[in-house]
């Protein structure tokens, strides 16, 4: 099996993006309006490397602004425009956005993008843990939208919409995808909408010290929405942050993803990645259902330096009743933190996670 551990992942900037990005859990009863509309523009270079892409190069432009009648406690709205090209001939074009109306009564966020990329695939189900890796190439436009209304004291309700169209999907001859031909191997669009609820009492969105975050969202995909596949998806993400004392924080997370109907293999729940079960490649296991628990102890050491220790447990299953401890996996790891922007509590994150292999992660902001 190839060694697909990242060697270097260097993200140059994107850091000014978070200027004035205070948490919505700060005092939102402040009636002071900003004196005038404020717009801040940034142009930033991008460079990164990992085995999946080799070297990649690009640039990003960011516009951060507040509306004229925004409250002093409102977070800044942000619109980004970025692109990157890798030596593996991968193309990434993306335009993410997050808009806060005055008083953060309404929030609109999402992404418009186009990607020419390849992903790893090992098979479906827990038995894929014994399979070798293969890759598949695909081009896809992406559109994501989420509209939320703050109904009551940091409780938000709204609607979300997803659209991806997997085009020109190419598989390895003689590989699992070629031989077994799981649903979705021919590509096709997924399009779905559904309700979403969020409760967010975190004191900071980037590196919380206290509070909680709960997200429950559903997607219904079918012919009625223009989807090539008929299936439903439910995602539950619950996090809790506990200040043990002045310099120590315990972060806890439960994540569950549940699919019913006929989801293509590229929309099944996928285990692994740089946020959940670090130490496993994203997509190392995939199936209809996925549940994970993780805990992370975050300790400030001195100056802007901190460290973390984390452990995670999870697994996938075809049916919810099939979950069992024998078919679960565990990952553990240590991390180093360097505080980059003190006001917004944004860290550079370097993690070493051990699961199936020893994997390295270098990025910004916490895993959860």
C-alpha positions as CSV (number, residue, x, y, z in Angstrom):
1,X,0.0,0.0,0.0
2,X,1.3,3.5,-0.8
3,X,2.4,5.9,1.8
4,X,-0.1,8.7,1.4
5,X,0.9,10.6,4.6
6,X,1.1,14.3,4.0
7,X,4.7,15.6,3.8
8,X,3.9,19.3,3.8
9,X,0.6,21.1,3.8
10,X,1.4,24.8,3.7
11,X,-1.5,27.2,3.4
12,X,-0.1,30.7,2.9
13,X,-2.5,33.1,4.4
14,X,-6.3,32.9,4.3
15,X,-5.6,34.2,7.8
16,X,-6.7,37.8,7.2
17,X,-10.1,36.3,6.1
18,X,-11.1,36.0,9.8
19,X,-10.5,39.7,10.7
20,X,-13.3,40.9,12.9
21,X,-14.8,37.4,12.9
22,X,-16.1,37.5,16.5
23,X,-18.4,34.7,17.7
24,X,-22.1,35.2,17.5
25,X,-22.3,34.0,21.1
26,X,-20.9,37.3,22.3
27,X,-23.3,40.0,23.5
28,X,-25.8,40.2,20.7
29,X,-28.0,42.6,22.7
30,X,-25.6,45.4,22.0
31,X,-27.7,48.0,20.2
32,X,-24.7,50.1,19.0
33,X,-24.6,50.2,15.2
34,X,-21.5,50.4,13.1
35,X,-20.8,54.0,12.0
36,X,-20.7,53.1,8.3
37,X,-20.4,50.2,6.0
38,X,-16.9,48.7,6.2
39,X,-15.3,46.7,3.4
40,X,-11.9,45.0,3.6
41,X,-10.2,43.4,0.6
42,X,-7.4,40.9,0.6
43,X,-5.4,39.1,-2.1
44,X,-3.5,36.0,-0.9
45,X,-1.1,33.5,-2.5
46,X,-1.7,29.7,-1.9
47,X,0.9,26.9,-1.9
48,X,0.6,23.4,-0.6
49,X,1.9,19.9,-1.0
50,X,0.6,16.4,-0.2
51,X,1.0,13.0,-1.9
52,X,-2.5,13.1,-3.4
53,X,-1.8,16.4,-5.3
54,X,2.0,16.9,-5.2
55,X,2.7,20.6,-5.3
56,X,-0.3,22.9,-5.7
57,X,-0.3,26.7,-6.4
58,X,-3.0,29.3,-6.6
59,X,-4.4,32.5,-5.1
60,X,-7.4,33.7,-3.2
61,X,-9.2,37.0,-2.9
62,X,-11.3,37.8,0.1
63,X,-13.9,40.6,0.8
64,X,-14.9,41.0,4.4
65,X,-17.6,43.6,5.3
66,X,-20.3,44.7,7.7
67,X,-23.6,46.3,6.7
68,X,-24.2,49.8,7.7
69,X,-26.8,48.9,10.3
70,X,-24.9,46.0,11.7
71,X,-24.4,45.8,15.5
72,X,-21.0,46.1,16.9
73,X,-21.2,42.5,18.1
74,X,-22.1,41.1,14.6
75,X,-19.6,38.9,12.8
76,X,-18.1,40.2,9.5
77,X,-19.7,38.8,6.3
78,X,-17.2,37.2,4.0
79,X,-17.0,36.3,0.3
80,X,-14.0,34.4,-1.0
81,X,-12.8,33.6,-4.5
82,X,-10.0,31.1,-4.9
83,X,-8.3,28.7,-7.3
84,X,-5.5,26.2,-7.3
85,X,-3.8,23.9,-9.7
86,X,-1.7,20.9,-8.8
87,X,1.1,19.0,-10.5
88,X,-1.3,16.0,-10.6
89,X,-3.4,18.2,-13.0
90,X,-6.1,18.8,-10.4
91,X,-8.1,22.0,-10.6
92,X,-9.9,23.7,-7.8
93,X,-12.1,26.7,-8.2
94,X,-14.3,27.8,-5.3
95,X,-16.4,30.7,-4.1
96,X,-17.5,30.2,-0.5
97,X,-19.6,32.9,1.3
98,X,-21.1,33.7,4.6
99,X,-23.5,36.7,5.0
100,X,-24.8,38.0,8.3
101,X,-27.7,40.5,8.2
102,X,-27.8,43.2,10.9
103,X,-28.2,41.7,14.4
104,X,-27.4,38.3,12.8
105,X,-31.1,37.8,12.5
106,X,-30.5,35.9,9.2
107,X,-27.4,34.0,8.0
108,X,-26.7,32.9,4.5
109,X,-23.8,30.7,3.7
110,X,-22.6,28.2,1.1
111,X,-20.3,27.6,-1.8
112,X,-20.1,27.7,-5.5
113,X,-17.2,25.7,-7.0
114,X,-15.8,23.5,-9.7
115,X,-13.3,20.7,-9.0
116,X,-11.3,18.4,-11.2
117,X,-10.0,15.9,-8.7
118,X,-9.4,12.3,-7.7
119,X,-10.4,10.4,-4.6
120,X,-9.4,7.2,-2.8
121,X,-11.7,4.2,-2.8
122,X,-11.4,0.9,-0.9
123,X,-14.9,-0.5,-1.2
124,X,-18.1,-0.3,0.8
125,X,-18.7,-1.7,4.2
126,X,-16.3,-2.6,7.1
127,X,-14.9,-5.5,5.1
128,X,-13.1,-2.9,2.9
129,X,-10.6,-2.5,5.8
130,X,-8.7,-5.4,4.1
131,X,-8.8,-4.0,0.6
132,X,-6.0,-2.1,-1.2
133,X,-6.4,1.4,-2.3
134,X,-7.5,2.7,-5.7
135,X,-8.4,6.1,-7.0
136,X,-11.0,7.5,-9.3
137,X,-11.0,10.7,-11.2
138,X,-14.0,13.0,-11.5
139,X,-15.0,16.5,-12.5
140,X,-17.9,18.2,-10.6
141,X,-19.5,21.5,-10.2
142,X,-20.8,22.2,-6.6
143,X,-23.5,24.5,-5.2
144,X,-24.2,24.6,-1.5
145,X,-26.7,26.9,0.2
146,X,-27.9,27.4,3.8
147,X,-30.3,30.0,5.0
148,X,-30.9,30.3,8.8
149,X,-33.1,32.4,11.0
150,X,-32.2,33.1,14.6
151,X,-35.5,32.1,16.3
152,X,-34.4,32.4,19.9
153,X,-31.1,33.1,21.7
154,X,-28.6,31.4,19.5
155,X,-31.1,28.8,18.2
156,X,-31.2,28.8,14.4
157,X,-33.7,27.2,12.0
158,X,-33.6,27.1,8.3
159,X,-33.2,25.3,5.0
160,X,-30.2,23.9,3.2
161,X,-29.6,22.7,-0.4
162,X,-26.8,20.6,-1.9
163,X,-25.9,20.0,-5.6
164,X,-22.9,18.1,-7.0
165,X,-22.8,16.7,-10.5
166,X,-20.1,14.0,-10.9
167,X,-19.0,14.1,-14.5
168,X,-16.5,12.0,-16.5
169,X,-15.9,9.6,-13.7
170,X,-12.9,7.5,-14.5
171,X,-12.0,4.3,-12.6
172,X,-8.9,2.1,-12.5
173,X,-9.3,-0.9,-15.0
174,X,-9.6,-4.1,-13.0
175,X,-10.1,-2.3,-9.8
176,X,-13.0,-2.7,-7.3
177,X,-15.1,0.1,-8.9
178,X,-14.5,-1.4,-12.4
179,X,-15.3,-5.0,-11.3
180,X,-18.1,-4.6,-8.7
181,X,-19.7,-1.5,-10.3
182,X,-21.4,-0.1,-7.1
183,X,-24.3,2.3,-7.5
184,X,-22.9,5.7,-8.8
185,X,-20.0,4.3,-10.8
186,X,-21.5,6.0,-13.8
187,X,-21.5,9.4,-12.1
188,X,-24.5,11.7,-12.0
189,X,-26.0,14.5,-10.1
190,X,-27.1,14.6,-6.5
191,X,-29.6,17.3,-5.6
192,X,-31.4,17.7,-2.4
193,X,-32.9,20.0,0.1
194,X,-34.1,19.8,3.7
195,X,-34.5,21.5,7.1
196,X,-31.6,22.3,9.5
197,X,-31.4,23.3,13.2
198,X,-28.4,24.7,14.9
199,X,-27.8,25.7,18.5
200,X,-24.5,27.6,19.0
201,X,-23.5,28.9,22.4
202,X,-19.7,28.7,21.8
203,X,-17.7,31.7,23.0
204,X,-15.6,31.5,19.9
205,X,-16.2,29.8,16.6
206,X,-12.5,29.0,15.9
207,X,-11.2,27.8,19.3
208,X,-14.0,27.6,21.9
209,X,-13.3,27.6,25.6
210,X,-16.8,27.0,26.7
211,X,-20.3,26.4,25.3
212,X,-21.8,23.9,22.9
213,X,-22.7,23.4,19.3
214,X,-25.5,21.1,18.0
215,X,-26.4,20.7,14.4
216,X,-29.2,18.5,13.0
217,X,-29.7,18.6,9.3
218,X,-31.6,16.5,6.8
219,X,-31.4,16.2,3.0
220,X,-34.0,14.7,0.7
221,X,-32.8,13.8,-2.7
222,X,-35.0,12.5,-5.5
223,X,-36.3,13.0,-9.0
224,X,-38.4,15.9,-7.7
225,X,-35.2,17.9,-7.0
226,X,-33.3,16.9,-10.1
227,X,-31.2,14.2,-8.4
228,X,-30.1,11.1,-10.4
229,X,-30.4,9.1,-7.1
230,X,-33.2,8.8,-4.6
231,X,-32.0,8.8,-1.0
232,X,-32.2,10.7,2.2
233,X,-29.4,11.9,4.5
234,X,-29.4,12.8,8.2
235,X,-26.4,14.4,9.9
236,X,-26.1,15.0,13.6
237,X,-23.0,16.9,15.0
238,X,-22.9,17.6,18.7
239,X,-20.0,19.3,20.5
240,X,-19.3,20.3,24.0
241,X,-16.4,22.5,25.4
242,X,-15.5,22.4,29.1
243,X,-13.0,24.7,30.7
244,X,-11.1,22.5,33.2
245,X,-9.1,25.4,34.5
246,X,-7.6,28.6,33.1
247,X,-5.3,26.8,30.6
248,X,-7.0,23.5,29.9
249,X,-10.1,22.7,27.8
250,X,-11.8,19.4,27.2
251,X,-13.5,19.2,23.8
252,X,-16.0,16.4,23.1
253,X,-17.8,15.5,19.8
254,X,-20.4,13.1,18.6
255,X,-20.9,12.8,14.8
256,X,-23.4,10.7,13.1
257,X,-24.4,10.4,9.4
258,X,-27.3,8.2,8.3
259,X,-28.3,7.4,4.7
260,X,-31.5,5.7,3.6
261,X,-32.6,4.8,0.1
262,X,-30.2,4.4,-2.8
263,X,-27.2,6.7,-2.3
264,X,-24.3,6.6,-4.8
265,X,-21.0,5.3,-3.4
266,X,-19.6,8.9,-3.4
267,X,-22.4,10.1,-1.1
268,X,-22.1,7.3,1.4
269,X,-20.9,8.2,4.9
270,X,-17.1,8.2,4.9
271,X,-14.8,7.6,7.9
272,X,-11.5,9.4,8.3
273,X,-9.9,12.7,7.4
274,X,-8.2,15.6,9.1
275,X,-11.1,16.4,11.4
276,X,-12.6,13.0,12.5
277,X,-10.6,9.9,13.2
278,X,-7.3,11.5,12.3
279,X,-5.0,8.6,11.4
280,X,-7.4,7.2,8.7
281,X,-7.6,8.5,5.2
282,X,-11.0,10.1,4.4
283,X,-13.1,7.4,2.8
284,X,-11.0,4.5,4.2
285,X,-14.4,3.1,5.3
286,X,-17.7,4.0,3.9
287,X,-21.3,2.7,4.2
288,X,-24.9,3.9,4.7
289,X,-24.3,4.8,8.3
290,X,-21.3,6.2,10.3
291,X,-21.0,7.1,14.0
292,X,-18.0,8.6,15.8
293,X,-17.0,9.9,19.2
294,X,-13.9,11.9,19.9
295,X,-12.4,13.7,22.8
296,X,-9.5,16.2,22.8
297,X,-7.6,17.8,25.7
298,X,-6.3,21.2,24.8
299,X,-3.5,22.6,27.0
300,X,-1.9,26.1,26.7
301,X,1.8,25.8,27.5
302,X,3.5,29.3,27.1
303,X,3.4,32.4,25.0
304,X,1.4,31.4,21.9
305,X,2.2,27.7,22.1
306,X,-0.2,24.9,23.1
307,X,-0.6,21.1,22.7
308,X,-3.4,18.6,22.4
309,X,-4.0,14.9,23.0
310,X,-6.9,13.2,21.3
311,X,-8.7,9.9,20.9
312,X,-11.5,8.9,18.6
313,X,-13.6,5.8,18.1
314,X,-16.1,5.0,15.3
315,X,-17.3,2.7,12.6
316,X,-19.6,2.3,9.6
317,X,-22.5,-0.1,9.0
318,X,-25.0,-1.0,6.3
319,X,-27.9,-1.0,8.8
320,X,-28.0,0.9,12.2
321,X,-28.5,-2.4,13.9
322,X,-25.3,-3.7,12.5
323,X,-23.1,-1.4,14.6
324,X,-20.8,-3.3,16.9
325,X,-17.6,-2.8,18.8
326,X,-15.7,-5.5,16.9
327,X,-16.1,-3.6,13.7
328,X,-15.1,-0.2,15.0
329,X,-11.7,1.5,14.7
330,X,-9.8,3.7,17.1
331,X,-7.3,6.6,16.5
332,X,-5.1,8.5,18.9
333,X,-2.8,11.4,18.5
334,X,-1.0,14.4,19.7
335,X,-1.0,18.0,18.4
336,X,0.9,21.2,18.5
337,X,-0.9,24.6,18.4
338,X,0.6,28.0,17.5
339,X,-1.8,31.0,18.1
340,X,-1.7,33.0,14.9
341,X,-4.4,35.6,15.5
342,X,-4.8,36.4,19.2
343,X,-8.0,38.5,18.9
344,X,-9.9,35.8,17.0
345,X,-8.1,32.8,18.7
346,X,-7.1,31.2,15.4
347,X,-4.4,28.5,15.7
348,X,-2.1,26.9,13.3
349,X,-2.8,23.2,13.8
350,X,-0.2,20.4,13.5
351,X,-1.5,17.0,14.4
352,X,0.0,13.5,14.3
353,X,-2.7,10.9,14.3
354,X,-2.3,7.1,14.5
355,X,-5.0,4.8,13.3
356,X,-4.3,2.5,10.4
357,X,-1.1,4.5,9.8
358,X,0.8,7.4,11.2
359,X,-0.7,10.5,9.5
360,X,0.3,14.1,9.7
361,X,-2.0,17.2,9.4
362,X,-1.0,20.8,9.1
363,X,-3.7,23.4,8.7
364,X,-5.5,26.2,10.5
365,X,-8.3,26.2,13.1
366,X,-9.3,23.3,15.4
367,X,-10.6,20.0,14.1
368,X,-13.9,20.6,15.9
